[in-house]
């Protein structure tokens, strides 16, 4: 436990370990975690965070969160919409659009493009 806390103070200068109560709390939380596992998680924390760890960071059990770009979010939303559409088609008896409706929609949207180009 002391070794881990010393490692933390060497990397994060604002992390204090002089308070015995703090050491006791960390020990109570981490006592069921192996030192090797805690040290491995601490090294990962050093590489991924500019803030001192909490005991939960040393226990681990989860992957570090990857920040998503706007493109990742848009791709996930598009994938979700496609899945919902596919589920809808599987669940409902969806038939192709009748030709006369498709033709009329084509005329409407063609007219919208012409009007938009004029403005």
C-alpha atoms as one frame of an Amber mdcrd trajectory, in Angstrom:
protein
   0.000   0.000   0.000   2.738   2.453   0.961   4.620   1.618  -2.256   1.555
   2.505  -4.345   1.007   5.748  -2.482   4.661   6.719  -2.909   4.382   6.078
  -6.644   1.331   8.321  -6.756   3.118  11.151  -4.886   6.071  10.907  -7.288
   3.796  11.507 -10.274   1.160  13.806  -8.749   2.848  16.385  -6.522  -0.464
  17.549  -5.033  -1.246  14.042  -3.709  -0.518  13.953   0.056   0.040  10.775
   2.104   0.950  12.191   5.497  -2.563  11.717   6.869  -2.780   8.266   8.584
  -6.570   8.255   8.195  -6.160   8.545   4.425  -3.789   5.592   4.376  -6.234
   3.547   6.499  -9.132   4.268   4.144  -7.101   3.341   1.074  -6.010   0.129
   2.786  -9.595  -0.820   3.717 -10.785  -0.253   0.138  -7.836  -1.947  -1.577
  -7.110  -4.835   0.803  -8.870  -7.393  -1.435  -6.996  -6.213  -4.537  -3.606
  -7.766  -5.282  -0.640  -5.410  -5.261   0.295  -6.499  -8.801  -3.189  -5.726
 -10.111  -3.342  -2.379  -8.308   0.113  -1.425  -9.593  -0.822  -2.386 -13.154
  -4.003  -0.302 -12.940  -2.011   2.560 -11.443   0.431   2.499 -14.373  -2.520
   2.619 -16.781  -3.952   5.540 -14.806  -0.618   7.371 -15.047  -0.759   7.037
 -18.841  -4.380   8.131 -19.225  -5.100  10.769 -16.580  -3.577  14.012 -15.410
  -5.413  13.755 -12.074  -4.466  11.651  -9.041  -6.212   8.274  -8.853  -8.918
   7.205  -6.469  -8.942   3.729  -4.920 -11.544   2.721  -7.537  -9.024   3.533
 -10.279  -6.604   1.036  -8.759  -9.198  -1.698  -8.356  -9.880  -1.526 -12.070
 -12.298  -3.866 -13.743 -13.208  -1.421 -16.467 -11.570  -0.119 -19.596 -10.525
   3.519 -19.635 -13.195   5.616 -21.314 -12.385   6.579 -24.848 -13.563  10.033
 -25.774 -15.681   9.952 -28.913 -15.257  12.369 -31.775 -18.284  13.946 -33.428
 -17.740  11.549 -36.341 -17.870   8.543 -34.005 -21.124   9.816 -32.517 -22.650
  10.455 -35.939 -21.587   6.998 -37.145 -23.127   5.352 -34.072 -26.365   7.310
 -34.556 -26.512   6.305 -38.215 -25.877   2.646 -37.330 -28.657   2.824 -34.728
 -31.085   4.334 -37.254 -30.273   1.612 -39.783 -30.823  -1.082 -37.158 -34.160
   0.444 -36.170 -35.217   0.595 -39.821 -34.162  -3.015 -40.353 -36.109  -4.105
 -37.255 -39.147  -2.192 -38.491 -38.990  -3.944 -41.859 -38.646  -7.337 -40.170
 -41.458  -6.668 -37.693 -43.945  -5.046 -40.082 -45.149  -6.306 -43.431 -43.537
  -3.473 -45.377 -44.105  -3.439 -49.104 -42.356  -1.302 -51.705 -43.858   2.118
 -52.396 -46.380   2.131 -55.254 -45.013   3.622 -58.473 -47.544   6.474 -58.632
 -46.567   7.655 -55.120 -42.843   7.401 -55.862 -43.373   9.420 -59.060 -45.362
  12.130 -57.226 -42.764  12.379 -54.442 -40.068  12.715 -57.098 -41.981  15.617
 -58.645 -42.448  17.308 -55.267 -38.779  17.021 -54.310 -37.637  18.098 -57.775
 -39.791  21.214 -57.403 -38.271  21.939 -54.005 -34.760  21.789 -55.451 -35.702
  24.197 -58.246 -37.297  26.652 -55.790 -34.305  26.474 -53.464 -31.913  27.159
 -56.368 -33.926  30.244 -57.387 -33.607  31.923 -53.964
